[in-house]
Structures are given as C-alpha cells and as structure tokens.
Amino acid sequence: MTWEIAIILLLAYLFGSIPVGALVARARGIDIQKVGSGNIGATNVLRTLGPGPAAIVAFFDVFKGGIALLIVRLAGLDGMVAGLVAVAAVLGHNYSIWLRFSGGKGVATSFGTLLVLDPWVALLTLPIGVTTMVLTRYVSAGSMIGAVASVVIAIGLGRPVWEIITLGLLAGLIFFTHRENIQRLQAGTERRLGEKSAEKTGTAG
C-alpha cells in the first residue's frame, strides 16, 4: 500500500467520522448519545427530534459516504482502492474519532458510498430496503435486507469481484452493528418505526 493510498483512506475515515447526528442534536440542546438508542443515526434522531432533523442527518450521512468515493473517482482511482475507501468512510461513521470511537450503524453512509460506487446496484437495492421497512415497520430489518440485496444484485449483474467483496464487507458491518437489533427481533421486542424515544433504552437507531 502506497503512502498516497494510506492518506486517502485516512481522509475517508476522518470524513466519515463527522458526527452529523450528534451535531444536529447538540444544536437543539440534546446529547443524542444519551437518549433513545444512544445512536447518532437518523432513526434515533427521528424518534428524538422529529422528521426535519432526521432528514438533515440522513442527507449528510449519505453525502459524506458519497463524497469520499466521488473524490477517489475524480482522482482517477478505482477498483479495490475505491472499495477500501468505502469501507473506511463507513468505519469512520460507525467508530468516530470525535465520539471516542462510537457512532452510528453505517446504513446511510454505506448507501452513499454505493450510490457513487455503483448507481444501478444502489437504485435496485433501495426499493427492497424501503419496502421491507414499510411492511415490517422495522428500520433494522430493512437495513439488513437491503445490505444482503446489494450483494445478491451485484452478483446477479456480474459485477467485478472487488465490488462484490466490498459490498459483502459493508453488509457484514451492518449486521455487526445491528447484532442487538437481531436479538430483539428474535425476542419480539424491537422498536418499530415511528415510536418515540425519551431516554436511552438500547433500541434500534
């Protein structure tokens, strides 16, 4: 690995680390890590602050994943380097240096990287994830089903091995950050979309 690539990966991580959800909540006088699930993602912001702030957080979480990949593409890099940048940006979101290596669950940021990495796979994956969320009212279920769908779609479309590996890594990260959600889904205690949060409960977000 060259120094140039190492620097690009570090910058992708730092860009992904920008804790948009925490900043938006702080502007409203709330520590988002102390309410609801304690997560900085749009779902917890929605339950805590409402749809407006949640939309802002979702947009910028997608944006910071996409911009990291866009910069790499504009620099003329592609292939596995682009894949590693995608993973670095998501790791930054999940384990932000500004939040003592805590953060979100990486769904929106993963989608942002996918939009630039492979727009067709992203656009085919989105309705699957959204439909799952609408039908089940579980954001976590839609997130995980969407993650799996992206890998399956990439394989079905004959995408290169490096892209399939990248999407597999991103899906693995999503499942890892949702491991408590999986337990609650199995127990029937997972919080549904639209339910409010008043204090930290360890629920989805």
C-alpha positions in Angstrom: 0.0 0.0 0.0 1.5 3.4 -1.0 1.5 6.4 1.2 -0.9 8.1 -1.1 -3.5 5.4 -0.7 -2.9 5.3 3.1 -3.6 9.1 3.2 -6.7 8.7 1.1 -8.0 6.0 3.4 -7.3 8.1 6.5 -9.1 11.1 5.0 -12.1 8.9 4.1 -12.2 7.7 7.7 -12.0 11.2 9.0 -14.7 12.5 6.7 -16.9 9.6 7.6 -16.2 10.4 11.3 -18.0 13.7 11.2 -20.9 13.0 13.7 -23.7 14.8 11.9 -26.4 13.4 14.1 -24.6 14.4 17.3 -24.0 17.9 15.9 -27.6 18.4 14.8 -28.9 17.2 18.2 -26.4 19.4 20.1 -27.8 22.4 18.2 -31.1 21.5 19.8 -29.6 21.2 23.3 -29.7 17.4 23.3 -26.9 14.8 23.7 -28.2 12.2 21.2 -26.0 9.5 22.7 -27.9 9.8 26.0 -31.4 9.4 24.5 -33.2 6.6 22.8 -30.8 4.1 21.5 -27.8 6.4 22.0 -27.1 6.1 18.3 -26.2 9.1 16.2 -28.1 7.9 13.1 -31.2 9.3 11.5 -33.5 6.7 13.1 -32.7 7.8 16.6 -32.8 11.5 15.6 -36.2 10.9 14.1 -37.5 9.4 17.4 -35.9 12.1 19.5 -36.2 15.3 17.4 -38.6 14.6 14.6 -38.6 14.2 10.8 -36.9 17.6 10.0 -33.7 17.0 11.9 -33.7 13.3 10.9 -33.9 14.2 7.2 -30.9 16.6 7.6 -28.9 13.8 9.3 -29.9 11.2 6.7 -28.9 13.5 3.9 -25.4 14.3 5.3 -24.7 10.8 6.3 -25.4 9.7 2.8 -23.5 12.6 1.4 -20.3 12.0 3.4 -20.1 8.4 2.1 -20.8 9.5 -1.4 -18.3 12.4 -1.4 -15.5 10.2 -0.2 -16.0 7.9 -3.2 -16.5 10.8 -5.6 -13.2 12.3 -4.7 -11.5 9.0 -5.3 -13.1 8.7 -8.7 -12.1 12.2 -9.6 -8.6 11.4 -8.7 -8.7 8.6 -11.3 -8.6 5.7 -8.8 -11.0 2.8 -8.9 -11.2 -0.9 -8.2 -10.3 -2.2 -4.8 -8.9 1.2 -3.7 -12.5 2.6 -4.2 -13.8 -0.4 -2.2 -11.4 0.3 0.7 -12.3 4.0 0.7 -16.0 3.0 1.0 -15.2 0.7 4.0 -13.0 3.4 5.6 -15.8 6.0 5.3 -18.3 3.7 6.9 -15.9 2.7 9.7 -15.5 6.4 10.4 -19.2 6.8 10.8 -19.5 3.7 13.0 -16.5 4.4 15.1 -16.0 8.2 15.0 -12.7 9.5 16.4 -14.7 12.6 17.6 -17.0 10.4 19.7 -14.4 8.2 21.4 -14.9 5.6 18.6 -18.6 5.2 18.9 -21.1 6.4 16.3 -23.8 5.1 14.1 -24.7 1.8 12.3 -23.5 2.8 8.9 -26.6 2.2 6.8 -27.0 5.7 5.3 -23.2 6.1 4.8 -23.0 2.7 3.1 -25.8 3.7 0.8 -23.9 6.9 0.0 -20.8 5.0 -1.0 -22.9 2.6 -3.1 -24.5 5.5 -5.0 -21.2 6.5 -6.3 -19.6 3.1 -6.4 -22.4 1.5 -8.5 -25.6 3.6 -9.0 -27.5 0.8 -10.7 -27.0 -1.5 -7.7 -27.9 1.3 -5.3 -31.1 2.1 -7.2 -32.1 -1.5 -7.3 -31.3 -2.1 -3.7 -33.2 1.0 -2.3 -36.8 -0.1 -3.0 -36.1 -3.5 -1.5 -34.8 -2.0 1.8 -37.6 0.7 1.9 -40.3 -1.8 1.1 -39.1 -4.1 3.9 -39.1 -1.1 6.3 -42.6 -0.1 5.3 -44.1 -3.6 5.5 -42.4 -4.6 8.8 -42.0 -1.1 10.3 -38.6 -2.2 11.4 -35.7 0.0 10.2 -33.2 -2.6 11.3 -34.9 -5.3 9.1 -35.0 -3.1 6.1 -31.3 -2.1 6.6 -30.1 -5.7 6.8 -32.3 -7.0 4.0 -31.1 -4.1 1.8 -27.5 -4.9 2.6 -27.9 -8.5 1.6 -29.8 -7.5 -1.5 -27.0 -5.3 -2.7 -24.6 -8.2 -2.7 -27.1 -10.5 -4.4 -27.8 -7.9 -7.1 -24.1 -7.2 -7.7 -23.6 -10.9 -8.2 -26.6 -11.2 -10.5 -25.4 -8.3 -12.6 -21.9 -9.8 -12.9 -20.1 -7.0 -11.1 -16.3 -7.4 -10.6 -15.1 -9.5 -7.6 -13.6 -6.4 -5.8 -17.1 -4.8 -5.8 -18.8 -7.9 -4.5 -16.2 -8.2 -1.8 -16.7 -4.5 -0.8 -20.5 -4.9 -0.6 -20.0 -8.0 1.4 -17.8 -6.2 3.9 -20.3 -3.3 4.1 -23.1 -5.8 4.7 -21.1 -7.6 7.3 -20.5 -4.2 9.1 -24.3 -3.5 9.0 -25.1 -6.9 10.5 -22.4 -6.5 13.2 -23.7 -3.0 14.2 -27.2 -4.5 14.3 -26.4 -7.5 16.4 -28.5 -6.3 19.3 -31.4 -5.5 16.9 -31.2 -9.1 15.7 -31.6 -10.3 19.2 -34.6 -8.0 19.8 -36.2 -9.0 16.5 -35.9 -12.6 17.6 -37.4 -11.8 21.0 -40.2 -9.6 19.5 -39.0 -6.5 21.5 -37.6 -4.4 18.6 -38.9 -0.9 18.5 -40.9 -0.1 15.4 -40.6 2.9 13.1 -42.4 5.9 14.4 -42.2 5.1 18.1 -40.8 7.9 20.2 -37.7 7.7 22.5 -37.3 9.7 25.6 -34.3 8.1 27.3 -31.5 5.7 26.4 -33.0 2.3 26.1 -30.7 0.4 23.7 -33.2 0.2 21.0 -32.7 0.5 17.2 -31.3 3.6 15.7 
